[in-house]
């Protein structure tokens, strides 16, 4: 069958994918230089592939690869995302964690697209990655011409803004040459609102994130939190949307066409006492379908304890005291800090 980019877009849109593009699986020397500088600056996170060659060479993932299909989904809905009206003793979540895990949703939709291609191309092989593969997905999306980089390092679609997810599929399918894009990086302007709005100055250098400062990154780290971080993260439980909430490119953006991204009102918060009392089995049963579920009960319980401490409500003490002698070092230490914090805040009232 003769494929066109228009036909591919029609298939993608039928699966609620907002944008799709096609690129060659070329090794990027430009990207190599960027990643080498990240390593020199010690800005590489524990969540990304450490071996540079695996980040720039698609053939290491699929030796027969001829095409990379890059796609975007929006998780933005027109439902209220205001977390300021949260109930007592609840913590807040970033938008991407309000409802069902975006990895699951996007993977299933991307699979629909690939199966439709396979129906006409039975000999094709393919592998799908959604925020999990070693390749740099923002580089792939930029090369495909699907959007541009924000000064907060988010990838921005010109219509749907930055509340999007990037996925890609490697395939041995050879497409018509005119379908392949190879665009230079595009960047947003000089607004800088995201940079000035970051409460911890993690965006001091435009188009870079200081992961050692970024609240979202620190909330996902295992182990002990510094006292400064405990205070700075407030009642945040997972993720931070501050730099995206203030971005002009996110004003008036349309809602996602994907109904699975709709979320219940209570999905915006987490009941902290309830989470603290959960067993591992109960945590997995309740939250394995959420985007923070992978991080596990231990990290989320630590975050719950520090959030209760920052709330400063005396009624939270009874839940915190159960962990004051916990055998897990970071849990015990965070509980002790939270108890002191509540007593300190009570004294100031």
NORGIZI-V352786 format. One record per pair of residues at least 6 apart in sequence whose C-alpha atoms are under 7 Angstrom apart, sorted by the first residue. I is the first residue (numbers start at 1). J is the second residue. If there is no record, write none. Layout:
{{I J} {I J}}
//
This chain:
{{1 120} {3 175} {3 176} {4 179} {5 179} {9 19} {9 20} {11 113} {12 20} {12 113} {15 109} {15 112} {16 257} {16 258} {17 71} {17 72} {17 73} {18 72} {18 73} {18 74} {19 71} {19 72} {19 146} {20 70} {20 71} {20 72} {21 69} {21 70} {21 71} {21 144} {22 67} {22 68} {22 69} {22 70} {22 144} {22 179} {22 180} {22 181} {23 67} {23 68} {23 69} {23 144} {23 180} {23 181} {23 182} {24 66} {24 67} {24 68} {24 180} {25 58} {25 65} {25 66} {25 67} {25 68} {26 57} {27 56} {27 57} {28 56} {31 56} {32 52} {32 56} {35 52} {38 44} {43 210} {43 211} {48 134} {49 55} {49 134} {54 60} {54 134} {54 135} {55 134} {55 135} {55 136} {56 135} {59 65} {64 172} {65 170} {65 171} {65 172} {66 171} {66 172} {66 173} {66 174} {67 170} {67 171} {67 172} {67 173} {67 174} {68 168} {68 169} {68 170} {68 171} {69 168} {69 169} {69 170} {70 140} {70 141} {70 167} {70 168} {70 169} {71 166} {71 167} {71 168} {72 164} {72 165} {72 166} {72 167} {73 164} {73 165} {73 166} {74 160} {74 163} {74 164} {74 165} {74 256} {75 96} {75 163} {75 164} {75 256} {75 261} {76 163} {76 255} {76 256} {77 255} {77 256} {77 262} {78 255} {83 92} {83 268} {86 269} {89 271} {89 272} {89 308} {90 269} {90 270} {90 271} {90 272} {91 235} {91 236} {91 237} {91 269} {91 270} {91 271} {91 272} {91 307} {92 235} {92 236} {92 237} {92 268} {92 269} {92 270} {93 236} {93 237} {93 238} {93 239} {93 268} {93 269} {94 238} {94 239} {94 240} {94 241} {97 290} {97 291} {97 292} {98 263} {98 267} {98 268} {99 261} {99 262} {99 263} {99 267} {99 290} {100 261} {100 289} {100 290} {100 291} {101 289} {101 290} {101 291} {102 291} {103 130} {106 130} {107 130} {118 124} {124 171} {124 172} {124 173} {125 171} {125 172} {126 169} {126 170} {126 171} {126 172} {127 169} {127 170} {127 171} {128 168} {128 169} {128 170} {129 167} {129 168} {129 169} {130 166} {130 167} {130 168} {131 166} {131 167} {137 166} {138 155} {142 148} {142 183} {142 185} {143 181} {143 182} {143 183} {143 184} {143 185} {144 181} {144 182} {144 183} {145 181} {145 183} {146 157} {147 155} {147 156} {147 157} {147 158} {148 155} {148 156} {148 157} {148 185} {148 186} {148 187} {148 188} {149 155} {149 156} {149 186} {149 187} {149 188} {150 156} {150 187} {150 188} {150 207} {151 188} {151 192} {151 206} {151 207} {152 194} {152 195} {152 203} {152 206} {152 207} {152 208} {152 209} {152 243} {153 207} {153 208} {153 209} {154 162} {155 162} {156 162} {159 253} {160 253} {160 254} {161 249} {161 250} {161 253} {162 244} {162 250} {193 246} {193 247} {194 243} {194 244} {194 246} {194 247} {195 203} {195 204} {197 243} {198 242} {198 243} {200 213} {200 214} {202 209} {202 210} {202 213} {202 214} {203 209} {203 210} {211 217} {215 233} {215 240} {216 238} {216 239} {216 240} {219 237} {219 238} {219 239} {220 238} {222 299} {223 330} {224 330} {230 306} {231 310} {234 307} {234 310} {235 307} {235 310} {236 307} {237 300} {237 303} {237 304} {238 292} {272 304} {273 319} {275 301} {276 301} {280 297} {283 297} {287 293} {288 294} {302 331} {302 334} {305 320} {305 334} {305 335} {305 338} {306 334} {306 338} {308 316} {308 338} {309 338} {309 339} {309 341} {309 342} {310 341} {312 341} {312 342} {312 345} {313 342} {314 342} {317 339} {320 335} {320 339} {323 331} {323 332} {323 335} {324 332} {324 335} {324 336} {325 332} {326 332}}
//
